[in-house]
Each structure stands twice: as structure tokens, then as C-alpha cells.
Amino acid sequence: MANARQLAERIVVRERGSGYLCLALPGELCAAPLAAGIETGMAGLAGVRRAHVDAAGQSLTLGFDAALLSTASVARHLFSLLERLPEEAAGAAPALGLQPALDRLKTILIPPGEAPPGSLRARVQPVLESALTEKAMTNFFNDIVAFYLIKTHWDLITKRWLQNPLAHSNAWLTVFYLVFLLVRYRKT
């Protein structure tokens, strides 16, 4: 696949543990033929117990024997698989969400090439890469909406809801439910 390197750069680690790895995949890799090729290719690696591509969640979940494989060796095998995937299937699914725009922004903000160790660029580059992910941007906009709602309702909260909480119990239940949803979203 000609753009295997570009796709590999867009794969992000969501969760990792001993013998467990969950990766966020670009939308192009979640098309049926590519997803099946990734699953079978990863399952063919000795020590991998389970490989599943969730097309809706755009993720790859791997279970492997930590005594036989390291996370780095699993990642290397995945990246080598990308080069062998069929070219025609790569264009089958369009990229979804914010990620393509964020990837273009990364190429503008982070120049190609290795940063010299200890330089400002070497210290800032990982921060920019983690901040310019779809999940980070979604979290940011969720926080903006929450702060906007607090600002908009601040007079109601301080002048009415706090002075007579039982009369405005439905408003308090709404607030607690929205905070619960925000916290639950952050945990996933």
C-alpha cells in the first residue's frame, strides 16, 4: 500500500497493558476487506491470542502473550501488514470525523524530520501530537460547551437554584446528569 506510512502515523494507542493493546485506527483501515486482512494478519503472529477490528469504533483490540511479544513487536508487525494490504481496498472507505483535518494541521505545525534531542521542538512535538487527536479535540469542545452552559445559567444558579433547591430540583437533577455523562465519557 503506497500510503502505508501515512496510515501508520495516524494509528494512536488508546489503551495498553500487559498482553493487551487497543489502537485507534484511521477510518480507511476499517473497511471490511482491510479490517479482515488486519485481523487475520495479526492473528497469524505467534503469541497473538485475539485480534478484532471494530469498524464502528475505529479501533483494533489485541490480546497477546506478554512473555512472547512486546508491544513494540506487535506494532512493528501491524505496520508491516499495512504495506501488504491491497491498494484498491484502501480507497474504499472515506476517512471519518475530524482526524483528516487534524492530520493536515499536524503536518503544518510539526515539520517533518527528527527534532534534535533537548531542543524546544523535541519537547513541544509530543504535546502537539497528543493535543491534535480527535479525542482530545472532542474533550476540548465538550468542556467548552459545559463552561458555556455554566456561564449562561450562572445567575439562575446563584440567585434562584441555590436559594430554593427543592423548588428547582429538576434543574439540579439535569445538572447532575450532565456532569455524570461528561465524567463517564472521559473514562471511556
C-alpha positions as MATLAB code, in Angstrom:
seq = 'MANARQLAERIVVRERGSGYLCLALPGELCAAPLAAGIETGMAGLAGVRRAHVDAAGQSLTLGFDAALLSTASVARHLFSLLERLPEEAAGAAPALGLQPALDRLKTILIPPGEAPPGSLRARVQPVLESALTEKAMTNFFNDIVAFYLIKTHWDLITKRWLQNPLAHSNAWLTVFYLVFLLVRYRKT';
ca = [
       0.000    0.000    0.000;
       1.510    3.288   -1.104;
       0.279    5.378    1.825;
       1.053    2.771    4.499;
       3.457    5.123    6.288;
       0.854    7.898    6.452;
      -1.753    5.481    7.795;
       0.724    4.109   10.347;
       1.384    7.628   11.633;
      -2.341    8.085   12.263;
      -2.641    4.969   14.442;
      -2.857    6.021   18.093;
      -2.615    3.914   21.259;
      -5.874    4.154   23.213;
      -5.072    1.654   25.958;
      -2.220   -0.669   26.718;
      -1.499   -3.203   29.394;
       0.358   -6.423   29.901;
      -0.758   -8.569   26.985;
      -3.400   -6.068   25.872;
      -3.346   -3.305   23.281;
      -6.164   -1.131   21.942;
      -5.336    1.092   18.971;
      -7.386    3.841   17.317;
      -7.366    3.181   13.571;
      -7.876    5.623   10.694;
     -11.272    5.241    9.035;
      -9.703    3.917    5.833;
      -8.460    0.799    7.628;
     -11.908   -0.074    8.991;
     -13.392   -1.030    5.607;
     -14.454   -4.671    5.502;
     -11.653   -6.076    3.280;
      -8.894   -4.202    5.097;
     -10.283   -4.950    8.557;
     -10.441   -8.667    7.734;
      -6.877   -8.552    6.392;
      -5.640   -6.841    9.560;
      -7.443   -9.322   11.818;
      -6.111  -12.394   10.010;
      -2.633  -10.924    9.633;
      -2.384  -10.057   13.320;
      -3.870  -13.399   14.394;
      -1.153  -15.075   12.313;
       1.579  -13.632   14.536;
       2.781  -16.233   17.036;
       1.662  -15.226   20.517;
      -1.400  -13.205   19.478;
      -4.488  -14.733   21.067;
      -7.110  -12.311   19.804;
      -7.312   -9.619   17.140;
     -10.526   -7.707   16.483;
     -11.203   -4.620   14.362;
     -14.231   -2.630   15.499;
     -15.249   -0.701   12.381;
     -17.816    1.455   14.194;
     -15.385    2.392   16.962;
     -12.457    2.599   14.532;
     -10.246    0.515   16.785;
      -8.117   -2.610   16.841;
      -8.080   -4.672   20.028;
      -5.279   -7.180   20.505;
      -4.729   -9.803   23.173;
      -1.273  -11.367   23.174;
       1.138  -13.328   25.325;
       3.326  -10.707   27.010;
       6.037  -13.304   27.646;
       6.449  -13.924   23.908;
       5.723  -10.493   22.427;
       6.376   -6.899   23.347;
       4.078   -4.044   22.436;
       6.748   -2.771   20.038;
       6.951   -6.107   18.197;
       3.161   -6.196   17.839;
       3.213   -2.637   16.445;
       6.027   -3.493   14.005;
       4.041   -6.466   12.741;
       0.956   -4.294   12.262;
       2.951   -1.682   10.338;
       4.439   -4.384    8.106;
       0.885   -5.622    7.445;
      -0.152   -2.180    6.231;
       2.394   -2.353    3.425;
       0.941   -5.663    2.234;
      -2.742   -4.695    2.273;
      -4.403   -4.416   -1.149;
      -4.203   -0.946   -2.732;
      -7.727   -0.918   -4.170;
      -9.361   -1.595   -0.800;
      -7.574    1.336    0.811;
      -9.691    3.854   -1.021;
     -12.941    2.026   -0.248;
     -13.812    3.846    2.969;
     -13.501    7.579    3.344;
     -11.889    8.987    6.462;
     -14.492    9.965    9.026;
     -14.591   12.651   11.661;
     -12.067   15.345   12.479;
      -8.953   13.213   12.094;
      -8.079   14.053    8.445;
      -8.223   17.786    9.187;
      -6.209   17.291   12.364;
      -3.605   15.286   10.443;
      -3.225   18.148    7.962;
      -2.852   20.582   10.843;
      -0.163   18.334   12.357;
       1.827   18.419    9.120;
       1.701   22.220    9.192;
       2.602   22.624   12.878;
       5.111   19.778   13.143;
       7.716   19.884   10.369;
       8.944   16.521    9.064;
      12.214   15.077   10.270;
      13.686   14.234   13.630;
      13.981   17.014   16.190;
      17.381   17.415   17.840;
      17.307   15.944   21.377;
      16.815   18.563   24.077;
      15.547   21.216   21.660;
      12.311   23.117   22.169;
      10.830   21.313   19.167;
      11.633   17.925   20.726;
       9.815   18.967   23.916;
       6.795   20.545   22.191;
       6.262   17.928   19.470;
       4.789   15.179   21.733;
       2.439   17.708   23.341;
       1.188   18.883   19.942;
       0.749   15.322   18.703;
      -1.360   14.344   21.712;
      -3.373   17.587   21.622;
      -4.215   17.200   17.934;
      -6.114   13.933   18.173;
      -9.815   13.560   17.570;
     -10.446   12.502   21.171;
      -8.539   15.492   22.575;
     -10.481   17.879   20.348;
     -13.802   16.255   21.319;
     -12.879   16.593   25.002;
     -11.951   20.243   24.446;
     -15.255   21.084   22.750;
     -17.239   19.181   25.406;
     -15.520   21.303   28.057;
     -16.295   24.487   26.108;
     -19.985   23.546   25.956;
     -20.026   22.750   29.701;
     -18.397   26.090   30.580;
     -20.787   27.931   28.267;
     -23.796   26.307   29.966;
     -22.438   27.249   33.400;
     -21.812   30.843   32.287;
     -25.254   31.149   30.727;
     -27.053   29.795   33.793;
     -24.825   31.356   36.472;
     -27.410   33.950   37.536;
     -30.100   31.274   37.799;
     -27.786   29.018   39.795;
     -26.727   31.679   42.306;
     -29.970   33.671   42.630;
     -32.669   31.010   42.379;
     -31.455   27.400   42.402;
     -29.198   27.702   45.460;
     -31.714   29.747   47.454;
     -34.540   27.270   46.927;
     -33.052   23.933   45.819;
     -36.205   21.846   46.322;
     -38.303   24.072   44.085;
     -35.659   23.708   41.349;
     -34.904   20.038   41.888;
     -35.489   19.236   38.209;
     -32.742   21.710   37.248;
     -30.346   20.164   39.791;
     -31.114   16.661   38.500;
     -30.333   17.863   34.984;
     -27.030   19.353   36.134;
     -26.004   16.177   37.960;
     -26.968   14.022   34.987;
     -24.950   16.159   32.556;
     -21.912   16.058   34.861;
     -22.346   12.275   35.132;
     -22.387   11.978   31.321;
     -19.300   14.173   30.988;
     -17.358   12.124   33.554;
     -18.492    8.815   32.057;
     -17.423    9.960   28.582;
     -13.984   10.908   29.889;
     -13.490    7.462   31.468;
     -14.117    5.601   28.182;
];
